[in-house]
Amino acid sequence: MAKLVLGKTPATFKPFNVKFVLPDGQDDQLLVTFKYKTRSQFAQFLNSLFVEAGEVKPEAEKIDFEALFAKGGEKTVSHLSQIIEAWDLDEPINGKTLAALHDQAPAAAAAMTQAYSAACTEGRLGN
């Protein structure tokens, strides 16, 4: 049985499957290894994300949804690149593949974000 040692944290969480629904309605999953953050480090990470979220401002009354979605996509790619260490997708983890994932399977990106949040705040079995 493992014994807790305070001050000694792992580099990553134990890999686990992140489940999501594809745009065509099929269930899918990816085995993902997330970078480890303590709860306080995760709180700092969230603070930085929320500060950045205020950068998109509509011009007068008109909202440019393409620009808004593009900015959101950039933020998602940046966010995912900071939390994913490895996955079992046959593509490398880089800006291009993360952007494609966000554009083509947005539920996967959202599920990874939610899974990471749960891992940081609730812990995962096997850590």
MOFEN-V619200 format. One record per backbone hydrogen bond with DSSP energy under -0.5 kcal/mol. NH is the residue of the N-H (numbers start at 0). CO is the residue of the C=O. E is the energy in kcal/mol with one decimal. If there is no record, write none. Layout:
nh:co:e
NH:CO:E
NH:CO:E
//
This chain:
nh:co:e
7:4:-1.5
8:6:-0.6
12:33:-2.5
15:31:-2.1
17:29:-2.9
18:16:-0.6
19:27:-2.3
21:25:-3.3
24:21:-2.6
27:19:-2.7
29:17:-1.8
31:15:-2.6
31:29:-0.7
32:85:-2.9
33:31:-0.6
34:82:-3.0
35:10:-2.3
41:37:-2.6
42:38:-2.2
43:39:-1.9
44:40:-2.2
45:41:-2.6
46:42:-2.4
47:43:-2.1
48:44:-1.8
49:45:-2.6
50:46:-2.1
51:47:-1.8
52:48:-1.5
53:49:-0.5
53:50:-1.0
54:51:-1.7
55:52:-0.7
56:54:-0.7
58:61:-0.9
59:57:-0.7
61:58:-1.7
64:62:-1.0
67:63:-2.5
68:64:-3.0
69:65:-2.5
70:66:-2.6
71:67:-2.4
72:68:-2.6
73:69:-2.3
74:70:-2.1
75:71:-2.5
76:72:-2.7
77:73:-2.4
78:74:-2.8
79:75:-3.2
80:76:-2.3
81:77:-1.0
81:78:-0.8
82:78:-0.7
82:79:-0.9
83:79:-2.4
84:32:-3.5
84:82:-0.6
85:32:-1.7
87:30:-1.1
90:88:-0.9
93:91:-1.0
97:93:-2.6
98:94:-2.2
99:95:-2.0
100:96:-2.5
101:97:-2.4
102:98:-2.3
103:99:-3.1
104:100:-2.6
107:104:-1.6
108:104:-1.3
109:105:-2.3
110:106:-2.5
111:107:-2.3
112:108:-2.1
113:109:-2.5
114:110:-2.8
115:111:-2.5
116:112:-2.2
117:113:-2.3
118:114:-2.4
119:115:-2.5
120:116:-2.1
121:117:-3.0
122:117:-0.9
122:118:-0.9
126:123:-1.6
//
